[in-house]
Amino acid sequence: MGIAGIDEIFPVAAGMLKMLQCCWQMVINGVEKQTVIDKKYQNIVFAFFMALFMSCIMSLVISVFNVGLVPNIVLIWLKAWSFAFVVAFPTVATVVPIVRKLVGLVLKK
């Protein structure tokens, strides 16, 4: 992804962008069974991707809402995203089991 110097300025954001690019390539090209993560890690993998995409979308929307489409919106957003993901990942990992129990209580059997 083509922002010069992003690795030095926002290393967490750059890492997340590389992970997202890798995930996108897996979606496009498919994933072979040998590279798939073991099923026992399903909850943590779910939390990771949920936090990744939700923090990405929400931080972009909130950044644009707060400052508008200014020339450096990408850097503002990446900084916000890196912070949001650090908060979102442990939050989602903690809240998902509670939400699943609540859903089980309100749905008919």
NUGUDO-257147 format. One line per field, with one value per residue (C-alpha): residue number from 1; residue in three letters; x, y, z. Coordinates in nm, 4 decimals. Layout:
# NUGUDO-257147
nr NUM; ...
rest ala; ...
x X; ...
y Y; ...
z Z; ...
# end
This chain:
# NUGUDO-257147
nr 1; 2; 3; 4; 5; 6; 7; 8; 9; 10; 11; 12; 13; 14; 15; 16; 17; 18; 19; 20; 21; 22; 23; 24; 25; 26; 27; 28; 29; 30; 31; 32; 33; 34; 35; 36; 37; 38; 39; 40; 41; 42; 43; 44; 45; 46; 47; 48; 49; 50; 51; 52; 53; 54; 55; 56; 57; 58; 59; 60; 61; 62; 63; 64; 65; 66; 67; 68; 69; 70; 71; 72; 73; 74; 75; 76; 77; 78; 79; 80; 81; 82; 83; 84; 85; 86; 87; 88; 89; 90; 91; 92; 93; 94; 95; 96; 97; 98; 99; 100; 101; 102; 103; 104; 105; 106; 107; 108; 109
rest met; gly; ile; ala; gly; ile; asp; glu; ile; phe; pro; val; ala; ala; gly; met; leu; lys; met; leu; gln; cys; cys; trp; gln; met; val; ile; asn; gly; val; glu; lys; gln; thr; val; ile; asp; lys; lys; tyr; gln; asn; ile; val; phe; ala; phe; phe; met; ala; leu; phe; met; ser; cys; ile; met; ser; leu; val; ile; ser; val; phe; asn; val; gly; leu; val; pro; asn; ile; val; leu; ile; trp; leu; lys; ala; trp; ser; phe; ala; phe; val; val; ala; phe; pro; thr; val; ala; thr; val; val; pro; ile; val; arg; lys; leu; val; gly; leu; val; leu; lys; lys
x 0.0000; 0.1538; 0.1971; 0.5638; 0.7090; 0.3963; 0.6024; 0.8076; 0.5144; 0.2491; 0.4006; 0.0809; -0.1321; 0.1173; 0.1078; -0.2702; -0.2701; -0.0291; -0.2486; -0.5574; -0.3789; -0.2772; -0.6355; -0.7680; -0.5244; -0.6465; -1.0071; -0.9238; -0.6880; -0.8439; -0.6820; -0.5439; -0.6402; -0.2794; -0.2678; -0.5983; -0.5821; -0.6961; -1.0671; -0.9931; -0.8874; -1.2215; -1.3257; -1.0018; -0.9861; -1.3478; -1.2682; -0.9606; -1.1447; -1.4523; -1.2360; -1.0233; -1.3139; -1.5329; -1.2483; -1.1495; -1.4965; -1.5892; -1.2597; -1.2886; -1.6473; -1.5739; -1.2538; -1.4336; -1.7239; -1.4923; -1.2500; -1.4057; -1.2218; -0.9042; -0.5838; -0.4275; -0.7421; -0.5642; -0.2997; -0.5617; -0.7695; -0.4740; -0.3765; -0.7364; -0.7643; -0.4487; -0.5783; -0.9310; -0.8079; -0.5991; -0.9170; -1.1573; -0.9739; -0.9738; -1.3217; -1.4672; -1.2827; -1.4410; -1.7921; -1.8593; -1.9243; -2.1648; -2.3482; -2.3788; -2.5412; -2.7805; -2.8752; -2.9396; -3.1736; -3.3870; -3.4179; -3.6801; -3.5526
y 0.0000; 0.3225; 0.5754; 0.6686; 0.6395; 0.4909; 0.2149; 0.4695; 0.6963; 0.4417; 0.0922; -0.0601; 0.0835; -0.0359; -0.3844; -0.3864; -0.2757; -0.5563; -0.8077; -0.6757; -0.6981; -1.0564; -1.1439; -0.9880; -1.1956; -1.5093; -1.4151; -1.3549; -1.6488; -1.8932; -2.0640; -2.4139; -2.6485; -2.6680; -2.2962; -2.2771; -2.2113; -2.4953; -2.4919; -2.4735; -2.1084; -2.0154; -1.7702; -1.5713; -1.5664; -1.4476; -1.1744; -1.0689; -1.0280; -0.8715; -0.6169; -0.5563; -0.4765; -0.2940; -0.0746; -0.0030; 0.1051; 0.2905; 0.4800; 0.5896; 0.7083; 0.8902; 1.0475; 1.1819; 1.2994; 1.4849; 1.6523; 1.6100; 1.5023; 1.6964; 1.6281; 1.4171; 1.2176; 0.8881; 0.9511; 1.0722; 0.7616; 0.5203; 0.6687; 0.6376; 0.2834; 0.1626; 0.2906; 0.1607; -0.1895; -0.2095; -0.1366; -0.3360; -0.6694; -0.7457; -0.5938; -0.8203; -1.1224; -1.0517; -0.9570; -1.2261; -1.5112; -1.2884; -1.1861; -1.5499; -1.6386; -1.3425; -1.4445; -1.7973; -1.6597; -1.4514; -1.6986; -1.9725; -2.3251
z 0.0000; -0.1075; 0.1709; 0.1979; 0.5472; 0.7070; 0.8725; 1.0648; 1.1573; 1.2558; 1.2878; 1.4332; 1.1538; 0.8942; 1.0449; 1.0382; 0.6745; 0.5859; 0.7711; 0.5923; 0.2566; 0.3370; 0.4354; 0.1154; -0.0903; 0.0888; 0.0055; -0.3606; -0.4123; -0.1669; 0.1289; 0.1155; 0.3981; 0.5229; 0.6031; 0.7903; 1.1637; 1.3897; 1.4793; 1.8521; 1.7997; 1.6410; 1.9142; 1.9116; 1.5294; 1.5187; 1.7720; 1.5733; 1.2434; 1.4001; 1.5818; 1.2712; 1.0404; 1.2915; 1.4160; 1.0545; 0.9485; 1.2660; 1.2936; 0.9285; 0.9695; 1.2952; 1.1588; 0.8502; 1.0660; 1.3060; 1.0627; 0.7190; 0.4059; 0.4803; 0.2839; 0.5624; 0.6448; 0.5710; 0.8373; 1.0852; 1.0168; 1.0437; 1.3791; 1.5010; 1.3612; 1.5330; 1.8671; 1.8047; 1.7196; 2.0359; 2.2340; 2.0148; 2.0069; 2.3812; 2.4107; 2.1420; 2.2827; 2.6222; 2.5065; 2.2422; 2.4894; 2.6850; 2.3667; 2.2559; 2.5903; 2.5609; 2.2067; 2.3309; 2.5977; 2.3610; 2.0725; 2.0649; 2.0891
# end
